[in-house]
Amino acid sequence: MKVWQQAIELAVHCYRATDGFPKSEVYGLTAQIRRAAASVAANIAEGHGRENTGSFIQFLRIAQGSLKELETHMIIARKVEILLASQFQSLMEQYDEIGRMIRALIRSLQEKA
């Protein structure tokens, strides 16, 4: 599933971006960004694995929530200047694309249900 693959890539990029964060953030923004990013892909996978359209839609909505949480943490990291502008821009482009894909998938599944 393409949206899941893109979410995995976003998580990998988030892990790499947070490698350079200060050690004082290991339990702060580093952990929050990594957890939220991994949660997007994990919820897409879990919903798909349920083999029930209603459950899949619910888990996609949870993935959307994790994506918004990730956005918030990235904005904070950028504002406190521990996330480089170039990293922020690249991650936000991925974020936007995955958000569009999740919304489209939800609409498609709702039409079928």
Secondary structure, 3 states (H helix, E strand, C coil): CHHHHHHHHHHHHHHHHHCCCCHHHCCCHHHHHHHHHHHHHHHHHHHHHCCCHHHHHHHHHHHHHHHHHHHHHHHHHHHCCCCCHHHHHHHHHHHHHHHHHHHHHHHHHHHHC
